[in-house]
Amino acid sequence: MIILTSLKTNKLKKKEIINICKLKNLHCKTSLKSQLNFFDKNLNPTDIHNLLFFNKKLVGYTCLRKKKFFTAKKNTIFYLIH
């Protein structure tokens, strides 16, 4: 069964955060501790995490982060995929 869930950072459980970091570590070969430190320091409580599960195993992940960029003409809001 395929399940797609979207949660804000402040709603993620510790186990989910560890599984996200393990999945990211398949692509970026850093330590799990380094991944967890990055997660804690750089992600905001309102960032949106999209989790894709296949048979209760996390197989896909994206993070949407709301950021403001200031230009000469006006303020612009972008959603960054992390």
C-alpha positions as CSV (number, residue, x, y, z in Angstrom):
1,M,0.0,0.0,0.0
2,I,1.2,3.5,-0.9
3,I,0.6,6.3,1.6
4,L,1.6,10.0,1.1
5,T,1.6,12.1,4.3
6,S,2.4,15.8,4.7
7,L,3.4,17.0,8.2
8,K,4.9,20.2,9.6
9,T,8.3,19.8,11.4
10,N,6.7,20.4,14.8
11,K,4.4,17.4,14.2
12,L,7.1,14.9,13.2
13,K,8.0,12.2,15.7
14,K,11.6,11.5,16.5
15,K,11.4,8.1,14.7
16,E,10.2,9.8,11.6
17,I,13.0,12.3,11.7
18,I,15.6,9.5,12.0
19,N,14.0,7.6,9.1
20,I,14.1,10.8,7.0
21,C,17.8,11.3,7.8
22,K,18.5,7.6,7.0
23,L,16.8,8.0,3.6
24,K,18.7,11.2,2.8
25,N,21.9,9.4,3.8
26,L,21.4,7.0,0.9
27,H,22.1,9.9,-1.4
28,C,24.5,12.1,0.7
29,K,27.1,10.0,2.4
30,T,27.4,11.8,5.7
31,S,27.0,10.5,9.2
32,L,23.5,10.1,10.7
33,K,24.6,12.4,13.5
34,S,25.5,15.1,10.9
35,Q,22.1,14.6,9.1
36,L,20.3,15.0,12.5
37,N,22.3,18.1,13.4
38,F,21.4,19.7,10.0
39,F,17.8,18.9,10.5
40,D,17.7,20.4,14.0
41,K,19.6,23.6,13.0
42,N,18.2,24.4,9.6
43,L,14.5,23.3,9.5
44,N,11.8,25.5,10.8
45,P,8.7,24.3,12.8
46,T,6.4,25.3,9.9
47,D,8.3,23.6,7.1
48,I,6.2,21.0,5.3
49,H,7.6,17.4,5.0
50,N,6.1,15.1,2.4
51,L,6.6,11.5,3.3
52,L,6.0,8.6,0.8
53,F,5.5,5.2,2.4
54,F,5.4,1.9,0.6
55,N,4.3,-1.0,2.8
56,K,5.0,1.1,5.9
57,K,8.5,1.8,4.8
58,L,9.7,5.4,4.0
59,V,10.7,5.4,0.3
60,G,10.4,9.1,-0.7
61,Y,10.8,12.5,0.9
62,T,10.6,16.2,0.1
63,C,10.6,19.3,2.3
64,L,8.9,22.5,1.3
65,R,10.3,25.6,3.0
66,K,8.7,29.0,2.9
67,K,11.3,31.7,2.3
68,K,11.2,35.4,1.6
69,F,13.5,37.1,-0.9
70,F,13.7,40.8,-1.2
71,T,14.1,42.4,-4.6
72,A,14.3,46.1,-5.6
73,K,10.6,46.1,-6.6
74,K,8.7,44.1,-4.0
75,N,8.9,41.3,-1.4
76,T,8.6,37.9,-3.0
77,I,7.7,34.6,-1.2
78,F,9.0,31.4,-2.7
79,Y,8.6,27.8,-1.5
80,L,11.9,25.9,-1.7
81,I,12.1,22.2,-2.2
82,H,14.7,20.8,0.0
